[in-house]
Amino acid sequence: MGAAVDLLVEELIEARTSRAMTQEEWARTVKFSPTHVSSVETRHRPPTGDYVAAVDRAFQTGGAYTRLLVKLASFDSAPIWLRDWIEIEREAVLLRWFEPAYVPGLLQTEAYARATLAGGRFTAEEIDRHVASRLARQAILNREAPPQLISVIDEAVLRRPAPEQPGLMREQVDRIISLAELDHVQVQVVPASTGIYLGLAGQFIIAEMPDDSRIGYADNQLKAQIVDQLGDIARLARMWEVVRNYALPVKQSLELIKEVSKIWT
């Protein structure tokens, strides 16, 4: 983890020790396991948005730690090329997110995030840093005024196994189900019966900002690209309409996700 995330961990440790609480007492209060608390404090596990939000609720901080996590997410735990987008993501009031290959980053578990980065492209230290950044970004879904997240994923995303990692996909699909039941999170699925469709060309996100402007983001094997030209945004918006028209409605999508979860038991 980078120095920015370390700062948050230090603040959490200070909050616990200043109350003269053991890790076990703290764990009972925030409703996480003592092992989880210990892993966060020893830097073996990054503080996720869910964990930090639980601390805020337990100690009625008014969301102080969640706000800190969101702010720190753009510091040294994030790759340099991603920091501008994280700032945009943080300020957005609405995110339209299409993913044909992976679970959207804001919905990923730690284990799934690590699996997407494995394979030799990154060092162990780089993976730790990228995972910490990705999980820290999820804090925006737990803040007092979260953005609306509308995500469209291909059904293959839910069915793709993680070799030699039993339980990873069940945990991930269960997390999608849990988040999809929140008022500000919608997940729609393009069913396998659709076959080949235009959206398979690649992932993209459209962020709607408080001033009603829109900013786009697209990622590929070589680089990520932030776009704000009106013509480019218009093309992404048309593509969004295409992929969303292929997707099942929200209720049917959730039913499909729950059905797919059974194959991972």
C-alpha positions as CSV (number, residue, x, y, z in Angstrom):
1,M,0.0,0.0,0.0
2,G,1.1,3.6,-0.6
3,A,1.8,6.3,1.9
4,A,-1.6,7.8,1.4
5,V,-3.5,4.6,2.4
6,D,-1.0,4.2,5.2
7,L,-2.1,7.6,6.5
8,L,-5.7,6.4,6.7
9,V,-4.6,3.1,8.5
10,E,-2.7,5.2,11.1
11,E,-5.8,7.3,11.7
12,L,-7.9,4.1,12.2
13,I,-5.3,2.7,14.6
14,E,-5.2,6.0,16.5
15,A,-9.1,6.0,16.7
16,R,-9.0,2.5,18.2
17,T,-6.1,3.0,20.7
18,S,-7.4,6.4,21.8
19,R,-10.6,4.6,23.0
20,A,-8.4,2.0,24.7
21,M,-10.1,-0.8,22.6
22,T,-8.4,-4.0,21.7
23,Q,-8.7,-5.3,18.1
24,E,-11.3,-7.8,19.2
25,E,-13.4,-5.1,20.8
26,W,-13.1,-2.9,17.8
27,A,-14.0,-5.8,15.5
28,R,-17.2,-6.5,17.5
29,T,-18.2,-2.8,17.3
30,V,-17.7,-2.4,13.6
31,K,-19.0,-5.9,12.9
32,F,-15.9,-7.2,11.1
33,S,-13.8,-10.2,12.2
34,P,-10.7,-9.6,14.4
35,T,-8.6,-11.2,11.6
36,H,-9.9,-8.6,9.2
37,V,-9.1,-5.7,11.6
38,S,-5.6,-7.1,12.2
39,S,-5.0,-7.5,8.5
40,V,-5.9,-3.9,7.9
41,E,-3.8,-2.6,10.7
42,T,-0.7,-4.6,9.6
43,R,-1.1,-3.5,6.0
44,H,-1.8,-7.0,4.7
45,R,-5.3,-5.9,3.6
46,P,-6.3,-2.4,2.3
47,P,-9.1,-0.6,4.1
48,T,-12.1,-1.0,1.8
49,G,-15.0,1.4,1.4
50,D,-17.2,-1.1,3.3
51,Y,-14.9,-1.4,6.2
52,V,-14.4,2.4,6.5
53,A,-18.1,3.0,6.2
54,A,-18.7,0.5,9.0
55,V,-16.3,2.4,11.2
56,D,-18.1,5.7,10.4
57,R,-21.5,4.1,11.4
58,A,-20.2,2.4,14.5
59,F,-18.7,5.6,15.9
60,Q,-21.1,8.1,14.3
61,T,-18.3,10.1,12.7
62,G,-20.6,11.7,10.1
63,G,-18.7,9.9,7.3
64,A,-15.3,11.4,8.2
65,Y,-13.3,8.3,7.4
66,T,-15.2,7.6,4.2
67,R,-14.4,11.2,3.0
68,L,-10.8,10.7,3.9
69,L,-10.6,7.4,2.0
70,V,-12.2,9.0,-1.1
71,K,-9.7,11.9,-1.0
72,L,-6.7,9.6,-0.5
73,A,-7.8,7.3,-3.4
74,S,-6.2,9.7,-5.9
75,F,-2.8,9.9,-4.1
76,D,0.1,7.5,-4.5
77,S,-1.9,4.3,-4.3
78,A,-3.3,5.1,-7.8
79,P,-1.4,4.8,-11.0
80,I,-0.5,8.3,-12.3
81,W,-2.5,7.9,-15.5
82,L,-5.6,7.1,-13.4
83,R,-5.5,10.0,-11.0
84,D,-7.4,12.5,-13.2
85,W,-10.2,10.1,-13.7
86,I,-10.5,9.3,-10.0
87,E,-11.0,13.1,-9.4
88,I,-13.8,13.1,-12.0
89,E,-15.3,9.9,-10.6
90,R,-15.3,11.5,-7.1
91,E,-17.2,14.6,-8.3
92,A,-19.7,12.8,-10.6
93,V,-23.4,12.6,-9.7
94,L,-24.1,9.8,-12.2
95,L,-21.8,7.1,-13.7
96,R,-22.9,5.0,-16.7
97,W,-20.5,2.1,-16.8
98,F,-20.3,-0.7,-19.5
99,E,-18.0,-3.7,-19.1
100,P,-17.9,-6.6,-21.5
101,A,-15.1,-8.5,-19.8
102,Y,-14.8,-7.6,-16.1
103,V,-16.9,-6.7,-13.1
104,P,-16.8,-2.9,-12.9
105,G,-14.1,-1.7,-10.5
106,L,-16.5,-0.1,-8.0
107,L,-18.2,-3.5,-7.6
108,Q,-15.2,-5.7,-7.3
109,T,-14.1,-7.7,-4.3
110,E,-10.4,-7.6,-3.2
111,A,-9.8,-11.2,-4.5
112,Y,-11.4,-10.5,-7.8
113,A,-9.4,-7.2,-8.2
114,R,-6.2,-9.1,-7.6
115,A,-7.2,-11.8,-10.1
116,T,-7.6,-9.2,-12.8
117,L,-4.1,-7.9,-12.3
118,A,-2.3,-11.3,-12.1
119,G,-0.3,-12.9,-14.9
120,G,3.1,-11.2,-14.8
121,R,2.3,-7.7,-16.2
122,F,2.7,-6.1,-12.7
123,T,5.0,-6.8,-9.8
124,A,3.6,-7.8,-6.4
125,E,4.1,-4.3,-5.1
126,E,2.3,-2.8,-8.1
127,I,-0.6,-5.2,-7.7
128,D,-0.9,-4.2,-4.0
129,R,-0.9,-0.5,-4.9
130,H,-3.4,-0.9,-7.7
131,V,-5.8,-3.0,-5.6
132,A,-5.6,-0.5,-2.7
133,S,-6.5,2.3,-5.1
134,R,-9.4,0.3,-6.7
135,L,-10.9,-0.6,-3.3
136,A,-10.4,2.9,-2.0
137,R,-12.4,4.3,-4.9
138,Q,-15.4,2.2,-3.8
139,A,-15.9,4.6,-0.9
140,I,-17.9,6.9,-3.0
141,L,-20.7,4.4,-2.9
142,N,-20.8,4.6,0.9
143,R,-20.7,8.3,1.3
144,E,-23.6,10.5,2.5
145,A,-24.5,11.6,-1.1
146,P,-23.3,8.8,-3.4
147,P,-23.4,9.0,-7.1
148,Q,-26.0,7.0,-9.1
149,L,-24.2,4.1,-10.6
150,I,-25.8,2.4,-13.6
151,S,-23.7,-0.5,-14.9
152,V,-24.2,-2.8,-17.8
153,I,-22.2,-6.0,-17.9
154,D,-22.0,-9.0,-20.3
155,E,-23.4,-12.3,-18.9
156,A,-20.0,-13.8,-19.6
157,V,-18.5,-11.7,-16.9
158,L,-20.6,-13.5,-14.3
159,R,-19.7,-17.0,-15.7
160,R,-16.0,-16.6,-16.3
161,P,-14.2,-18.8,-13.7
162,A,-11.1,-17.9,-11.7
163,P,-8.8,-21.0,-12.1
164,E,-7.5,-22.5,-8.9
165,Q,-9.4,-19.9,-6.8
166,P,-12.5,-21.7,-5.5
167,G,-15.0,-19.4,-3.9
168,L,-13.7,-16.2,-5.6
169,M,-16.6,-15.9,-8.1
170,R,-19.3,-16.8,-5.6
171,E,-18.0,-14.0,-3.3
172,Q,-17.9,-11.6,-6.3
173,V,-21.3,-12.5,-7.6
174,D,-22.8,-12.2,-4.0
175,R,-21.2,-8.8,-3.7
176,I,-22.9,-7.7,-7.0
177,I,-26.2,-8.9,-5.7
178,S,-25.8,-7.0,-2.4
179,L,-24.8,-3.8,-4.1
180,A,-27.5,-4.1,-6.8
181,E,-30.1,-3.9,-4.0
182,L,-29.0,-0.4,-3.1
183,D,-31.2,2.5,-4.3
184,H,-28.3,4.2,-6.0
185,V,-26.8,1.2,-7.8
186,Q,-28.3,-0.5,-10.8
187,V,-26.8,-3.5,-12.6
188,Q,-28.1,-4.7,-15.9
189,V,-26.9,-7.8,-17.8
190,V,-26.6,-8.4,-21.5
191,P,-27.7,-12.0,-21.8
192,A,-25.6,-14.6,-23.6
193,S,-28.5,-15.2,-26.0
194,T,-27.7,-11.7,-27.5
195,G,-24.7,-13.2,-29.3
196,I,-22.2,-10.8,-30.9
197,Y,-23.1,-7.2,-30.5
198,L,-21.3,-3.8,-31.0
199,G,-20.6,-3.3,-27.3
200,L,-18.0,-6.1,-27.3
201,A,-15.5,-3.6,-28.8
202,G,-14.6,-2.4,-25.4
203,Q,-15.3,-0.9,-22.0
204,F,-16.3,2.7,-21.4
205,I,-17.7,5.0,-18.7
206,I,-19.7,8.2,-19.0
207,A,-19.6,10.5,-15.9
208,E,-22.3,13.2,-15.5
209,M,-21.0,16.1,-13.5
210,P,-22.8,18.5,-11.1
211,D,-22.9,21.2,-13.8
212,D,-24.6,18.7,-16.2
213,S,-21.4,18.3,-18.3
214,R,-20.3,14.8,-19.3
215,I,-16.8,13.3,-19.4
216,G,-16.0,9.9,-20.8
217,Y,-13.4,7.2,-20.0
218,A,-12.3,4.3,-22.1
219,D,-9.6,1.7,-21.4
220,N,-7.6,-0.8,-23.5
221,Q,-4.5,-2.8,-23.4
222,L,-2.2,0.1,-24.2
223,K,-3.7,3.1,-22.4
224,A,-6.7,4.7,-20.7
225,Q,-8.2,7.7,-22.3
226,I,-10.3,10.5,-20.8
227,V,-12.5,12.3,-23.4
228,D,-14.5,15.5,-23.1
229,Q,-14.9,16.6,-26.7
230,L,-18.6,16.9,-27.5
231,G,-18.4,14.6,-30.6
232,D,-16.6,11.8,-28.7
233,I,-19.1,12.1,-25.8
234,A,-22.0,11.9,-28.2
235,R,-20.5,8.7,-29.8
236,L,-20.1,7.1,-26.3
237,A,-23.7,8.2,-25.4
238,R,-25.0,6.5,-28.6
239,M,-23.0,3.3,-27.8
240,W,-24.5,3.4,-24.2
241,E,-28.0,3.4,-25.7
242,V,-27.0,0.4,-27.9
243,V,-25.7,-1.7,-25.1
244,R,-28.4,-0.8,-22.6
245,N,-31.0,-1.7,-25.2
246,Y,-29.5,-5.2,-25.4
247,A,-29.5,-5.5,-21.6
248,L,-32.3,-7.1,-19.5
249,P,-34.3,-4.7,-17.3
250,V,-33.0,-4.2,-13.8
251,K,-35.3,-6.7,-12.1
252,Q,-34.7,-9.5,-14.6
253,S,-31.0,-8.8,-14.5
254,L,-30.9,-9.3,-10.8
255,E,-32.9,-12.5,-11.1
256,L,-30.3,-13.7,-13.7
257,I,-27.4,-12.8,-11.5
258,K,-28.9,-14.7,-8.6
259,E,-29.5,-17.7,-10.9
260,V,-25.8,-17.6,-12.1
261,S,-24.6,-17.4,-8.5
262,K,-25.9,-21.0,-8.0
263,I,-23.2,-22.4,-10.3
264,W,-20.5,-21.1,-8.0
265,T,-21.7,-22.9,-4.9
